[in-house]
Structures are given as structure tokens and as C-alpha cells.
Amino acid sequence: MAQHRNRRSRLDESRYDANSGTGIVSKPFIIPIFLPNAGCPHRCVFCDQRAISGQTAKRPASTDVGNTIEGYLPYRKRGRSYTQVSFYGGNFLGLPFECQSRLLKEASRYVQLGEVDSIRFSTRPDTITPIHLDRIEPYPVSTIELGAQSMDNQVLAASERGHTAEDTIRAVDLLKSRGYEVGLQIMLGLPGDTGPRAMATARTAAALCPDLVRIYPTVVLKNSTLAAWADEGKYVPISLDSAVQLTKQMYVIFAEQGIPVVRMGLQSSSMLTASVIAAGPYHPAFGHLVLSALFLDKAVSALEALGNGTEAAVLSVHPASISKARGYKNRNIAVLKQRFNHQSISVAGNESLAEDEVTARAL
């Protein structure tokens, strides 16, 4: 077990943000290598990884891995020095072991060269077994993300995931016992999902104390089973506004436990366009919408504290949060003006404030 503890301690030491003076772990520089649908035992009703990643279903050769890593390294910015090669889009531990080993060996070569710090991959919860983890033990894998999707067994069954919430719980426990950094990927708006069920999923997931979380509202992709169900009226996608509000509430649940939410919504790409999206709450700035909704709540509370009798107010936030406070296309400002009947509401930067803090004063 000492070897497992050393893996995690090296991870923490490498990712410590020495410039902050606060011990905050900085974001890693991610080099993504996509394995669309690779290793998946079947196709979930929502899935079309080719549309999400923009790649066809194939297993990359070692040369592909090396070329991808070398292509990304020149773009590594100062302050993002901790670097991970990340295998996404497939079920990594569902691949034949020969394929796993080949990919991990090539990525490990760059760890040995000092160009990369560690490896991460995403996989299904039901592939986390002692045998599988024993096989990858020799490689510098530090982070494993689990496609949990939901912690509600009825939702998982309706989505044809082929695993249970109990599989996720067991997987997290086993990964932690081996010293891995654990990520959970959660979806909302799946077949059978509801607001209360989504909140229950968030609370159950937070109780597992993962190191990071990703939240994805379910988007209906063309050529998926879900698209056919939507056409037949068997499935109704969640609206964008509902997705934003539910994600906001889930974000708060994780934030209260100190669990970072590293992504909200599918990442925008040249391939993820209207040509592959049939329906659902896709927005290229979904995460910004959620954070803006959070800041709107804080701004409302700050303005309510001012009381009546003012026609103009200034909201103060950290400079890094000005855009989120104003909202997407200044929506928050418009909402606040109407709600409080103010003639003017402006947003000013104040570096003394925390990045999630909002204060207000009357003019």
C-alpha cells in the first residue's frame, strides 16, 4: 500500500500552486486523446461519441499518441505546468489489455522524459476491479474518471447503462484504497430522471467525496437511440433553462463539500454543431450560464440587503468574475433592473473580494 500512497502524494506535490500561497491545486494542462466508443460493451441510449469527439471509432496507434502529445506541448502555458495525458471518450479498462498496455507505454515514455507528469483516463464503474488495477499499477496513472452518469438505478436502467449505482460506490472505494485521484461524470435529464432524482444523485455522489466532478445535461445526438425515442415521443429532452437551474443546484451541493466541478456541459467543438445535435439543452457557453445564474442569486441577495429607496447601485466582484456577474449578454443586469426597478446597475472589480463574492452599494 505504500506504493499507492506515494502515487497520490507525488500528485499533490506536483500540482501544488506555489504562486497562490494558499495551497490551492491548480488546473492541469490536459493533452486529450479520444477513444470514441472504444472498449464499450454496448451503446448507451444517449451515446454517439463520434459526434462528441469528432473522431471515428478507432484505437489510436502509439505513433498517434506520441504525435498528439508533441503537438500539444508547445501550447502549455505558464501556470499550467502540471501536465496529464488523458484518454477520453471510451471505456479504457474495457479495451483489450494489449491495447491498454500499448497506449499506456507510449504515454509513460513522455513521463519518463519529464515532459508529462501523469496519465488519466475515463472508464465505466463496472470495469474497476482489483485485477484491472493490478495490470495498470506499473504505469504512472494518477487520475481515473468514472462515467457514473446517475446514482439512481431506475435512471441507469432506462438509459441502458448496464451498471448500477452500487458499482460506482464500490469503484470509488477501490480506487481510493489504491491512492488514485477519482473523478465522477454525471448526467442530468436522462430517461426517467427528474429534478429530485438529479439532486439525490448529486448528494449521493458528493457523499463519496470524489476529487472532481463533471456535470453534463443530456443532449440528444443524431443517430443515437435517444434521438429515435424523441422522434417517437418516448423521451422529452430537458429545457435549457431547467438544465441550467438543476446544474446550479448540483454545483452548490458539491461546492459545499469542497468538491471542484471542473466542467459543466459538453465542450464546444467544430464537430459539435447543429448538424449532430437533434435536441436538448446544448449551449456553447453552458458552464458560463450556470455560473452566471449563481452570481444572479448572490446579486439579488446583496441588493435586497440595500433595501428600498435607491435607483442606482454598484455590484462589486473580483475582476475575474465581472463577466459572470453581468451574465451572458448582460442578462443578469437586465433581470436585476427589472426586479428592483433600478435605473442603473453597474459592476465593478474589487481584487479584495473572493472570486465567488458579491457586494452592493447604492449610488
C-alpha positions as CSV (number, residue, x, y, z in Angstrom):
1,M,0.0,0.0,0.0
2,A,3.0,2.4,0.5
3,Q,3.4,2.5,-3.3
4,H,-0.3,3.6,-3.7
5,R,0.1,6.3,-1.1
6,N,3.3,7.6,-2.9
7,R,1.4,7.9,-6.1
8,R,-1.1,10.3,-4.6
9,S,1.5,12.3,-2.6
10,R,3.5,12.9,-5.8
11,L,0.4,14.0,-7.5
12,D,-0.4,16.5,-4.8
13,E,3.1,17.8,-4.6
14,S,3.3,18.3,-8.4
15,R,0.0,20.1,-8.6
16,Y,0.5,22.5,-5.6
17,D,0.2,26.1,-6.8
18,A,3.2,27.7,-5.2
19,N,2.3,31.1,-6.6
20,S,-1.0,31.3,-4.8
21,G,0.3,30.8,-1.3
22,T,-2.9,29.1,-0.3
23,G,-2.3,25.5,-1.2
24,I,-4.9,25.6,-4.0
25,V,-4.4,22.9,-6.5
26,S,-4.0,24.4,-10.0
27,K,-5.7,23.1,-13.1
28,P,-3.6,20.6,-15.0
29,F,-2.7,21.1,-18.7
30,I,-4.6,18.3,-20.4
31,I,-3.5,16.6,-23.5
32,P,-6.6,14.8,-24.7
33,I,-6.5,11.6,-26.7
34,F,-10.0,10.4,-27.8
35,L,-11.1,6.8,-27.9
36,P,-14.6,7.1,-29.3
37,N,-16.8,4.2,-28.1
38,A,-13.6,2.1,-27.8
39,G,-13.9,-0.6,-25.1
40,C,-17.7,0.0,-24.7
41,P,-19.6,-3.3,-24.2
42,H,-22.7,-1.7,-25.8
43,R,-24.1,1.6,-26.9
44,C,-26.0,3.6,-24.3
45,V,-29.2,5.3,-25.5
46,F,-27.6,8.8,-25.4
47,C,-24.3,8.0,-26.9
48,D,-22.6,9.0,-30.1
49,Q,-19.0,9.5,-29.2
50,R,-18.1,10.2,-32.8
51,A,-20.2,13.3,-32.7
52,I,-18.8,14.4,-29.3
53,S,-15.1,13.9,-30.1
54,G,-15.2,14.5,-33.9
55,Q,-13.4,11.2,-34.5
56,T,-14.3,7.9,-35.8
57,A,-14.3,4.8,-33.6
58,K,-10.8,3.5,-33.8
59,R,-8.0,2.8,-31.4
60,P,-5.1,5.2,-31.8
61,A,-1.7,3.7,-32.6
62,S,1.4,4.5,-30.4
63,T,2.5,7.0,-33.1
64,D,-0.8,8.8,-32.8
65,V,-0.4,9.1,-29.1
66,G,3.2,10.4,-29.4
67,N,2.2,12.9,-32.2
68,T,-0.7,14.2,-30.2
69,I,1.4,14.8,-27.1
70,E,4.1,16.5,-29.0
71,G,1.6,18.6,-30.8
72,Y,0.1,19.9,-27.6
73,L,3.2,20.5,-25.5
74,P,4.2,23.8,-27.2
75,Y,0.8,25.3,-26.2
76,R,1.4,24.6,-22.5
77,K,1.1,28.0,-20.7
78,R,2.8,29.3,-17.6
79,G,0.8,28.4,-14.5
80,R,-0.5,25.2,-16.1
81,S,2.8,23.3,-15.8
82,Y,1.3,20.1,-14.3
83,T,0.6,18.0,-17.4
84,Q,-1.6,15.0,-17.9
85,V,-2.1,12.8,-20.9
86,S,-5.9,12.0,-20.8
87,F,-7.6,9.1,-22.6
88,Y,-11.3,10.2,-23.1
89,G,-14.4,9.1,-24.9
90,G,-14.2,5.4,-24.4
91,N,-14.2,2.8,-21.7
92,F,-10.5,2.5,-21.2
93,L,-10.4,-0.6,-18.9
94,G,-12.8,-2.3,-21.3
95,L,-10.1,-2.3,-24.0
96,P,-8.1,-5.5,-24.6
97,F,-5.2,-5.4,-22.2
98,E,-2.7,-5.4,-25.0
99,C,-4.2,-2.2,-26.3
100,Q,-4.3,-0.6,-22.8
101,S,-0.6,-1.5,-22.3
102,R,0.4,-0.1,-25.7
103,L,-1.3,3.2,-25.1
104,L,0.0,3.5,-21.5
105,K,3.6,2.6,-22.5
106,E,3.7,5.4,-25.1
107,A,2.2,8.0,-22.7
108,S,4.6,6.8,-20.0
109,R,7.5,7.4,-22.2
110,Y,6.8,11.2,-22.0
111,V,6.5,10.9,-18.2
112,Q,10.0,9.3,-18.2
113,L,11.3,12.1,-20.4
114,G,9.9,14.7,-17.9
115,E,7.5,16.2,-20.5
116,V,4.4,14.9,-18.8
117,D,3.6,14.3,-15.1
118,S,1.0,11.6,-15.2
119,I,-1.8,9.8,-17.1
120,R,-5.6,9.9,-16.6
121,F,-8.4,8.1,-18.3
122,S,-12.1,7.6,-18.1
123,T,-13.8,4.2,-17.8
124,R,-17.1,2.6,-16.6
125,P,-17.5,1.9,-12.9
126,D,-18.0,-1.8,-13.5
127,T,-14.5,-2.1,-15.0
128,I,-12.8,-1.1,-11.8
129,T,-11.6,-4.5,-10.4
130,P,-8.5,-5.5,-8.4
131,I,-7.3,-7.4,-11.5
132,H,-7.6,-4.5,-13.8
133,L,-5.9,-2.1,-11.4
134,D,-3.1,-4.6,-10.8
135,R,-2.4,-4.6,-14.5
136,I,-2.1,-0.8,-14.7
137,E,-0.2,-0.5,-11.5
138,P,3.3,-0.2,-13.2
139,Y,2.2,2.8,-15.2
140,P,2.1,6.4,-13.9
141,V,-1.7,6.7,-13.9
142,S,-2.8,9.2,-11.2
143,T,-6.4,10.1,-12.1
144,I,-9.3,7.8,-13.1
145,E,-12.7,9.3,-14.0
146,L,-15.8,7.2,-13.8
147,G,-18.8,7.5,-16.1
148,A,-21.3,7.2,-13.3
149,Q,-24.0,9.3,-15.1
150,S,-26.6,8.7,-12.3
151,M,-26.8,7.3,-8.8
152,D,-30.4,6.2,-9.5
153,N,-30.7,2.6,-10.6
154,Q,-34.0,3.3,-12.4
155,V,-32.4,6.0,-14.5
156,L,-29.4,3.9,-15.2
157,A,-31.6,1.0,-16.4
158,A,-33.8,3.3,-18.5
159,S,-30.6,4.7,-20.1
160,E,-29.3,1.1,-20.8
161,R,-26.0,1.8,-19.0
162,G,-25.5,-1.8,-17.9
163,H,-24.2,-1.0,-14.4
164,T,-25.7,0.1,-11.1
165,A,-25.1,2.9,-8.6
166,E,-23.6,0.2,-6.3
167,D,-21.0,-0.4,-8.9
168,T,-20.0,3.2,-8.7
169,I,-19.8,3.2,-4.9
170,R,-17.6,0.1,-5.0
171,A,-15.4,1.5,-7.7
172,V,-14.8,4.8,-5.8
173,D,-13.9,2.8,-2.7
174,L,-11.4,0.6,-4.5
175,L,-9.8,3.5,-6.4
176,K,-9.3,5.4,-3.2
177,S,-7.8,2.4,-1.5
178,R,-5.2,2.3,-4.3
179,G,-4.5,6.0,-3.9
180,Y,-6.0,7.3,-7.2
181,E,-7.5,10.7,-7.7
182,V,-11.1,10.0,-8.5
183,G,-13.4,11.9,-10.9
184,L,-17.2,11.4,-11.4
185,Q,-19.0,12.2,-14.6
186,I,-22.7,12.9,-14.0
187,M,-25.5,13.5,-16.5
188,L,-28.9,15.0,-15.8
189,G,-32.1,14.8,-17.9
190,L,-31.6,11.1,-18.8
191,P,-34.7,9.0,-19.4
192,G,-36.6,8.6,-16.1
193,D,-34.6,11.4,-14.5
194,T,-36.4,14.2,-12.6
195,G,-35.3,17.2,-10.6
196,P,-35.5,15.4,-7.2
197,R,-33.6,12.4,-8.7
198,A,-30.9,14.6,-10.0
199,M,-30.5,16.3,-6.6
200,A,-30.4,12.9,-5.0
201,T,-27.7,11.8,-7.4
202,A,-25.6,14.9,-6.6
203,R,-25.9,14.3,-2.8
204,T,-25.0,10.6,-3.1
205,A,-22.1,11.4,-5.4
206,A,-20.9,14.2,-3.0
207,A,-21.0,11.7,-0.1
208,L,-18.4,9.6,-2.0
209,C,-16.0,12.6,-1.7
210,P,-14.6,12.4,-5.3
211,D,-11.7,14.7,-6.1
212,L,-13.5,16.3,-9.1
213,V,-16.9,16.2,-10.9
214,R,-18.2,16.9,-14.4
215,I,-21.9,17.6,-14.9
216,Y,-23.4,17.1,-18.4
217,P,-27.0,17.9,-19.2
218,T,-28.3,15.2,-21.7
219,V,-28.1,16.4,-25.3
220,V,-29.9,14.4,-27.9
221,L,-27.4,13.5,-30.6
222,K,-28.5,12.4,-34.1
223,N,-28.1,8.7,-34.8
224,S,-28.5,7.9,-31.1
225,T,-31.3,5.7,-29.6
226,L,-32.4,8.7,-27.7
227,A,-33.0,10.7,-30.9
228,A,-35.3,7.9,-32.1
229,W,-37.1,8.0,-28.8
230,A,-37.5,11.7,-29.0
231,D,-38.9,11.5,-32.5
232,E,-41.4,8.9,-31.3
233,G,-42.4,10.9,-28.3
234,K,-41.0,8.4,-25.8
235,Y,-38.4,10.9,-24.5
236,V,-38.7,14.7,-23.9
237,P,-35.4,16.5,-23.5
238,I,-34.9,18.8,-20.6
239,S,-35.1,22.5,-21.5
240,L,-32.0,24.8,-21.4
241,D,-33.4,26.9,-18.5
242,S,-34.2,23.8,-16.4
243,A,-30.8,22.3,-17.2
244,V,-29.1,25.5,-16.0
245,Q,-31.1,25.7,-12.8
246,L,-30.6,22.0,-11.9
247,T,-26.9,22.1,-12.7
248,K,-26.6,25.2,-10.5
249,Q,-28.2,23.4,-7.6
250,M,-25.9,20.4,-8.1
251,Y,-22.9,22.7,-8.3
252,V,-23.8,24.2,-4.9
253,I,-24.1,20.7,-3.4
254,F,-20.6,19.8,-4.5
255,A,-19.2,23.3,-3.6
256,E,-20.5,23.0,-0.1
257,Q,-18.4,19.8,0.3
258,G,-15.3,21.5,-1.3
259,I,-15.5,19.2,-4.4
260,P,-14.5,21.1,-7.6
261,V,-16.8,20.9,-10.6
262,V,-14.3,21.1,-13.4
263,R,-16.8,21.1,-16.3
264,M,-20.5,21.8,-16.9
265,G,-21.9,21.0,-20.3
266,L,-20.3,19.4,-23.4
267,Q,-17.2,21.1,-24.6
268,S,-17.8,23.2,-27.8
269,S,-16.0,22.0,-30.9
270,S,-16.1,22.4,-34.6
271,M,-17.8,19.0,-34.8
272,L,-20.4,19.5,-32.1
273,T,-22.8,21.7,-34.1
274,A,-26.5,21.7,-35.2
275,S,-25.6,19.1,-37.7
276,V,-25.1,16.4,-35.0
277,I,-27.4,17.8,-32.3
278,A,-31.1,16.8,-32.6
279,A,-32.5,18.4,-29.5
280,G,-31.7,19.2,-25.9
281,P,-30.0,21.8,-23.8
282,Y,-26.8,22.3,-25.7
283,H,-25.2,25.8,-25.4
284,P,-21.5,26.6,-26.3
285,A,-21.2,28.6,-23.0
286,F,-23.3,26.3,-20.8
287,G,-20.9,26.5,-17.9
288,H,-20.9,30.3,-18.1
289,L,-24.7,30.3,-17.9
290,V,-24.6,28.2,-14.7
291,L,-22.0,30.4,-13.0
292,S,-23.9,33.5,-14.1
293,A,-27.1,32.1,-12.6
294,L,-25.2,31.6,-9.3
295,F,-24.0,35.2,-9.4
296,L,-27.5,36.4,-10.1
297,D,-28.7,34.7,-6.9
298,K,-25.8,36.4,-5.0
299,A,-26.6,39.8,-6.6
300,V,-30.2,39.5,-5.6
301,S,-29.3,38.9,-2.0
302,A,-26.8,41.8,-2.0
303,L,-29.4,44.2,-3.5
304,E,-32.1,43.1,-1.2
305,A,-29.8,43.9,1.8
306,L,-29.7,47.5,0.5
307,G,-33.4,47.9,0.9
308,N,-35.6,50.3,-0.9
309,G,-35.1,54.0,-1.8
310,T,-32.3,53.8,-4.4
311,E,-32.5,54.0,-8.1
312,A,-28.9,53.1,-8.9
313,A,-26.5,50.5,-7.4
314,V,-23.0,49.2,-8.0
315,L,-22.2,45.5,-7.6
316,S,-18.6,44.7,-6.6
317,V,-17.0,41.4,-7.5
318,H,-13.5,40.1,-8.1
319,P,-12.2,41.3,-11.5
320,A,-12.1,37.7,-12.7
321,S,-15.8,37.4,-12.0
322,I,-17.1,40.5,-13.8
323,S,-18.3,38.6,-16.9
324,K,-20.2,36.0,-14.8
325,A,-21.8,38.7,-12.6
326,R,-23.1,40.6,-15.7
327,G,-24.4,37.4,-17.2
328,Y,-24.5,36.0,-20.7
329,K,-25.1,39.0,-23.0
330,N,-25.7,41.2,-19.8
331,R,-28.8,39.2,-18.9
332,N,-28.2,39.5,-15.2
333,I,-28.1,43.3,-15.4
334,A,-31.5,43.3,-17.3
335,V,-33.1,40.9,-14.8
336,L,-31.9,42.9,-11.8
337,K,-33.0,46.3,-13.2
338,Q,-36.5,44.9,-13.8
339,R,-36.7,43.2,-10.4
340,F,-35.5,46.1,-8.3
341,N,-36.8,48.9,-10.6
342,H,-33.4,50.5,-10.8
343,Q,-32.4,52.9,-13.5
344,S,-28.8,51.8,-13.3
345,I,-26.9,48.8,-12.1
346,S,-23.2,48.6,-12.8
347,V,-20.5,46.0,-12.0
348,A,-17.1,47.0,-10.7
349,G,-14.0,44.9,-10.0
350,N,-12.5,44.7,-6.5
351,E,-9.5,42.4,-6.0
352,S,-10.0,42.2,-2.3
353,L,-13.1,40.1,-2.8
354,A,-13.2,36.3,-3.2
355,E,-14.0,35.1,-6.7
356,D,-17.5,34.0,-5.6
357,E,-18.3,37.1,-3.6
358,V,-20.8,39.8,-4.5
359,T,-21.3,43.1,-2.6
360,A,-23.6,46.0,-3.4
361,R,-23.8,49.7,-2.6
362,A,-26.2,52.4,-3.6
363,L,-25.2,55.4,-5.7
